């Protein structure tokens, strides 16, 4: 793993191209991420994941996916059932706290069943953002609720469910995307709230889950902390807030480097992400020339980033042994009774 570069890359389609295999072999990304364009049917997904790992000669290389439930669910029926959104689970929590927590745990545990049998070992969940009134809908029903305590409690249950099934969670979008008035896929959101407001609201769920092993950054400018750089590329936000106030010492990956909230060429973005203090550059769209530029800007996996990556890989493979059918029936019954 020490030969890896500090980057996570996507792929263009359902089968790796010869150029992708060569790039992975030569540049050695630490991990990979799948999207809907990579998904056709179970045997194809399993083969794709295996070919990614074979290209870097690492049988346990992390393979990530966004499987939240609701509108962000890359693997859909008939491969995996359609799951409710985090907001729907949050409504259950507000009606009955224990039922809500159990539902969050169960849904994540079922995600783990779905993913691990395909070879996928990381789910970019939970969303710990706390939306405020008027915020852009990019988070919306992906959030468990509008108060930090609900989001923290449900996020912890969701994380625990994944880990019980041998899949590791990635908290997102640290230190908080809930105040974003723009969609960071297209524009750079600027948040003008005071540091006191942020610490009392937006940062709370991340602080509560600070001992998790992985988190994904937010492409958001917090003017009270760093008016010039979004959190993803801001050494001040990463050191003072994410590592400092929040106390997160796990592996910090950027949100997607190809999102238009970030300015400059892909290579410039990659260098700024690496230079700002993120442990890992995430690049998702599978465009070959962009991946080559990311590889040129990525650092070798070393130092603190390597230490954190080793902790992640050491946590793979712990599964609780419960029966899938029993949990699936419990989850359906719980939702039907709500």
C-alpha positions as CSV (number, residue, x, y, z in Angstrom):
1,X,0.0,0.0,0.0
2,X,2.9,2.4,0.6
3,X,3.5,2.3,-3.2
4,X,0.0,3.7,-3.7
5,X,-0.8,7.3,-4.7
6,X,-3.1,9.3,-2.4
7,X,-6.1,9.2,-4.8
8,X,-9.4,7.4,-5.5
9,X,-10.4,7.1,-9.2
10,X,-13.5,6.1,-11.1
11,X,-14.0,4.2,-14.4
12,X,-15.8,5.1,-17.6
13,X,-18.1,2.1,-18.0
14,X,-19.1,-1.4,-17.0
15,X,-15.8,-3.0,-18.1
16,X,-12.3,-1.6,-17.7
17,X,-10.6,-0.4,-20.9
18,X,-7.0,-1.3,-21.7
19,X,-6.1,2.3,-21.0
20,X,-7.7,2.3,-17.6
21,X,-6.0,-0.9,-16.6
22,X,-2.6,0.5,-17.7
23,X,-3.3,3.8,-15.8
24,X,-4.2,2.0,-12.6
25,X,-1.2,-0.4,-12.9
26,X,1.2,2.5,-13.5
27,X,-0.2,5.2,-11.1
28,X,-1.6,2.8,-8.4
29,X,-4.6,4.6,-6.9
30,X,-5.3,3.6,-3.3
31,X,-9.0,3.0,-4.1
32,X,-11.8,3.2,-6.6
33,X,-15.4,4.5,-6.8
34,X,-18.4,3.2,-8.7
35,X,-21.3,5.1,-10.2
36,X,-24.5,4.2,-12.1
37,X,-22.6,4.0,-15.4
38,X,-20.6,1.2,-13.9
39,X,-23.6,-0.9,-12.9
40,X,-25.4,-3.4,-15.1
41,X,-25.9,-6.7,-13.3
42,X,-24.3,-8.6,-10.3
43,X,-21.7,-10.7,-12.1
44,X,-20.6,-7.7,-14.1
45,X,-20.2,-5.6,-11.0
46,X,-18.2,-8.3,-9.2
47,X,-16.0,-8.7,-12.3
48,X,-15.4,-5.0,-12.6
49,X,-14.4,-4.7,-8.9
50,X,-12.1,-7.7,-9.2
51,X,-10.4,-6.2,-12.3
52,X,-9.8,-2.9,-10.5
53,X,-8.1,-4.7,-7.6
54,X,-6.2,-6.9,-9.9
55,X,-4.8,-3.9,-11.8
56,X,-3.2,-2.6,-8.6
57,X,-2.4,-6.1,-7.2
58,X,-4.2,-5.4,-3.9
59,X,-7.1,-7.8,-3.1
60,X,-8.5,-5.6,-0.4
61,X,-8.2,-2.2,-2.2
62,X,-11.1,0.0,-1.1
63,X,-14.0,0.2,-3.6
64,X,-16.5,3.0,-2.8
65,X,-20.0,3.7,-3.8
66,X,-22.8,6.2,-2.8
67,X,-25.6,4.0,-1.6
68,X,-27.6,6.3,0.7
69,X,-31.1,5.3,-0.1
70,X,-33.7,7.7,-1.7
71,X,-32.5,9.6,-4.7
72,X,-28.8,8.8,-4.1
73,X,-28.7,5.1,-4.6
74,X,-26.3,3.8,-7.4
75,X,-27.3,0.2,-7.2
76,X,-31.1,-0.1,-7.7
77,X,-33.7,-2.8,-8.3
78,X,-33.5,-5.6,-9.3
79,X,-29.9,-5.8,-8.0
80,X,-30.8,-4.1,-4.7
81,X,-34.2,-3.1,-3.4
82,X,-35.3,0.5,-3.4
83,X,-34.6,2.0,0.0
84,X,-36.2,5.0,1.6
85,X,-34.4,8.4,1.9
86,X,-32.5,9.4,5.1
87,X,-35.2,12.0,5.6
88,X,-37.9,9.3,5.7
89,X,-35.9,7.5,8.4
90,X,-35.5,10.8,10.2
91,X,-39.3,11.2,10.3
92,X,-39.6,7.8,11.9
93,X,-37.0,8.9,14.5
94,X,-39.0,12.0,15.4
95,X,-42.1,9.8,15.8
96,X,-40.3,7.1,17.8
97,X,-36.6,7.5,18.6
98,X,-35.8,3.9,19.1
99,X,-37.6,2.8,16.0
100,X,-35.8,5.5,14.0
101,X,-32.4,4.4,15.3
102,X,-33.2,0.7,14.6
103,X,-34.4,1.6,11.0
104,X,-31.2,3.5,10.3
105,X,-29.0,0.6,11.6
106,X,-31.1,-2.0,9.7
107,X,-31.0,-0.1,6.4
108,X,-27.2,0.3,6.6
109,X,-26.8,-3.4,7.6
110,X,-28.9,-4.3,4.5
111,X,-26.7,-2.0,2.3
112,X,-23.7,-4.0,3.6
113,X,-25.3,-7.3,2.6
114,X,-26.0,-5.8,-0.9
115,X,-22.5,-4.3,-1.4
116,X,-20.2,-6.9,0.2
117,X,-21.5,-9.7,-2.0
118,X,-20.4,-7.6,-5.0
119,X,-17.0,-6.9,-3.5
120,X,-17.8,-3.3,-2.6
121,X,-16.4,-2.5,0.9
122,X,-17.0,1.2,1.4
123,X,-20.3,3.1,1.4
124,X,-20.2,6.9,1.3
125,X,-22.7,7.2,4.1
126,X,-23.8,8.8,6.5
127,X,-24.7,12.3,5.3
128,X,-24.1,14.3,8.5
129,X,-25.1,17.7,7.0
130,X,-27.7,19.7,8.8
131,X,-29.7,21.7,6.3
132,X,-31.0,25.2,7.2
133,X,-34.1,26.9,5.8
134,X,-33.6,28.1,2.3
135,X,-30.5,25.9,1.6
136,X,-30.0,24.4,-1.9
137,X,-31.8,21.1,-2.3
138,X,-28.5,19.3,-3.1
139,X,-28.7,17.9,0.5
140,X,-32.4,18.2,1.1
141,X,-33.9,14.7,1.8
142,X,-30.4,13.2,2.0
143,X,-30.3,14.6,5.5
144,X,-31.8,12.8,8.5
145,X,-33.2,16.0,9.9
146,X,-32.8,19.7,10.6
147,X,-31.3,19.6,14.0
148,X,-27.8,18.4,14.8
149,X,-28.8,15.9,17.5
150,X,-31.1,13.9,15.2
151,X,-28.4,13.9,12.5
152,X,-25.7,12.7,14.9
153,X,-27.8,10.0,16.4
154,X,-29.1,8.6,13.1
155,X,-25.7,9.0,11.5
156,X,-24.1,6.9,14.3
157,X,-26.7,4.2,13.9
158,X,-26.2,4.1,10.1
159,X,-22.4,3.9,10.5
160,X,-22.7,1.1,13.0
161,X,-25.0,-0.9,10.7
162,X,-22.5,-0.7,7.9
163,X,-19.6,-1.7,10.1
164,X,-21.5,-4.7,11.5
165,X,-21.8,-5.9,7.9
166,X,-18.1,-5.5,7.1
167,X,-18.5,-2.3,5.1
168,X,-16.9,0.9,6.2
169,X,-18.7,4.3,6.3
170,X,-17.5,7.7,4.9
171,X,-19.0,10.7,6.7
172,X,-19.9,13.5,4.5
173,X,-19.6,16.4,3.9
174,X,-17.2,17.5,6.6
175,X,-17.4,20.1,8.2
176,X,-20.9,20.6,6.9
177,X,-22.8,21.3,3.7
178,X,-26.2,22.1,5.2
179,X,-25.9,25.9,4.8
180,X,-24.9,25.7,1.1
181,X,-27.2,28.0,-1.0
182,X,-25.7,26.6,-4.2
183,X,-25.2,23.1,-5.6
184,X,-21.5,22.5,-5.3
185,X,-21.6,20.2,-8.4
186,X,-22.2,23.4,-10.4
187,X,-21.2,26.4,-8.3
188,X,-19.2,27.3,-5.2
189,X,-21.4,27.8,-2.1
190,X,-20.3,30.6,0.3
191,X,-21.4,30.4,3.9
192,X,-21.2,33.6,6.0
193,X,-22.4,32.2,9.3
194,X,-20.2,33.0,12.3
195,X,-17.9,30.4,13.7
196,X,-20.0,30.3,16.9
197,X,-23.1,29.4,14.8
198,X,-21.2,26.8,12.9
199,X,-19.8,25.2,16.0
200,X,-23.2,25.1,17.6
201,X,-25.0,23.6,14.6
202,X,-23.2,22.5,11.5
203,X,-20.1,20.9,13.1
204,X,-21.9,19.0,15.9
205,X,-22.7,15.7,14.1
206,X,-19.1,15.4,12.8
207,X,-17.7,16.1,16.3
208,X,-20.0,13.4,17.6
209,X,-18.7,10.9,15.1
210,X,-15.1,12.1,15.1
211,X,-13.8,8.6,15.8
212,X,-15.0,7.1,12.5
213,X,-12.2,6.2,10.1
214,X,-13.2,8.2,6.9
215,X,-14.8,11.4,6.0
216,X,-15.4,13.4,2.7
217,X,-14.8,17.1,2.6
218,X,-17.3,19.9,1.6
219,X,-16.6,22.1,-1.4
220,X,-17.8,25.2,0.6
221,X,-16.2,28.5,1.6
222,X,-16.7,29.4,5.3
223,X,-15.9,33.1,5.3
224,X,-15.6,33.2,9.1
225,X,-12.7,30.7,8.9
226,X,-11.1,31.0,5.4
227,X,-12.7,33.5,3.0
228,X,-10.5,32.5,0.1
229,X,-10.5,28.7,-0.1
230,X,-13.3,26.1,0.1
231,X,-12.9,23.6,2.9
232,X,-11.6,20.9,0.5
233,X,-8.5,23.0,-0.3
234,X,-8.2,25.1,2.9
235,X,-5.4,24.2,5.2
236,X,-7.0,26.5,7.8
237,X,-10.3,24.7,7.8
238,X,-8.7,21.3,7.8
239,X,-6.2,22.0,10.6
240,X,-8.3,24.4,12.8
241,X,-11.8,22.9,12.3
242,X,-11.7,19.3,11.0
243,X,-8.5,18.2,12.8
244,X,-8.8,20.7,15.6
245,X,-12.3,21.6,16.8
246,X,-14.0,18.5,15.4
247,X,-11.1,16.3,16.4
248,X,-11.3,14.0,13.4
249,X,-8.1,12.0,12.9
250,X,-9.3,9.6,10.3
251,X,-8.7,9.5,6.5
252,X,-9.9,12.7,4.9
253,X,-10.8,12.5,1.2
254,X,-11.9,15.4,-1.0
255,X,-15.4,15.5,-2.5
256,X,-15.1,14.9,-6.3
257,X,-12.3,17.0,-7.8
258,X,-14.3,17.3,-11.1
259,X,-17.2,19.2,-9.4
260,X,-17.5,22.8,-10.7
261,X,-17.3,24.4,-7.2
262,X,-13.6,24.0,-7.6
263,X,-11.8,26.4,-10.0
264,X,-8.8,25.8,-12.3
265,X,-7.8,22.8,-14.3
266,X,-8.1,19.3,-12.9
267,X,-4.4,19.2,-12.3
268,X,-4.5,22.5,-10.4
269,X,-7.4,21.3,-8.3
270,X,-5.5,18.1,-7.5
271,X,-2.4,20.0,-6.4
272,X,-4.5,22.3,-4.2
273,X,-6.4,19.4,-2.6
274,X,-3.1,17.6,-1.8
275,X,-1.5,20.8,-0.6
276,X,-4.4,21.9,1.6
277,X,-4.2,18.8,3.8
278,X,-6.7,16.3,2.4
279,X,-5.2,12.8,2.7
280,X,-6.8,11.6,-0.6
281,X,-8.0,13.1,-3.8
282,X,-11.3,11.8,-5.0
283,X,-12.0,11.9,-8.8
284,X,-15.2,10.4,-10.0
285,X,-16.1,10.9,-13.6
286,X,-13.7,8.3,-15.2
287,X,-12.5,10.7,-17.9
288,X,-9.0,9.5,-18.8
289,X,-7.3,12.8,-19.4
290,X,-8.6,14.1,-16.1
291,X,-7.5,11.0,-14.2
292,X,-4.0,11.4,-15.7
293,X,-3.9,15.0,-14.5
294,X,-5.0,13.9,-11.0
295,X,-2.3,11.3,-11.0
296,X,0.3,13.9,-11.8
297,X,-0.9,16.1,-8.9
298,X,-1.4,13.3,-6.3
299,X,1.2,12.6,-3.7
300,X,2.6,9.2,-2.8
301,X,0.7,7.7,0.1
302,X,3.0,8.4,3.0
303,X,3.2,9.9,6.5
304,X,0.0,10.7,8.3
305,X,-2.1,9.8,5.3
306,X,-0.5,6.4,5.1
307,X,-1.1,5.8,8.8
308,X,-4.7,6.6,8.4
309,X,-5.1,4.4,5.3
310,X,-3.5,1.5,7.2
311,X,-6.1,1.9,9.9
312,X,-8.9,1.8,7.3
313,X,-7.6,-1.4,5.7
314,X,-7.1,-3.1,9.1
315,X,-10.8,-2.6,9.8
316,X,-12.1,-4.5,6.7
317,X,-13.5,-8.0,7.1
318,X,-15.3,-7.8,10.4
319,X,-18.8,-9.2,9.9
320,X,-21.4,-10.0,12.6
321,X,-22.9,-13.1,11.1
322,X,-26.6,-12.2,11.3
323,X,-29.1,-13.6,8.8
324,X,-30.0,-11.3,5.9
325,X,-33.6,-12.6,5.5
326,X,-34.4,-12.0,9.2
327,X,-33.2,-8.4,9.0
328,X,-34.8,-7.6,5.7
329,X,-38.2,-8.8,7.1
330,X,-37.7,-6.7,10.3
331,X,-36.9,-3.6,8.2
332,X,-40.0,-4.0,6.0
333,X,-42.2,-4.6,9.0
334,X,-40.8,-1.6,10.8
335,X,-41.5,0.7,7.8
336,X,-44.9,-0.7,7.2
337,X,-45.9,0.0,10.8
338,X,-44.7,3.5,10.8
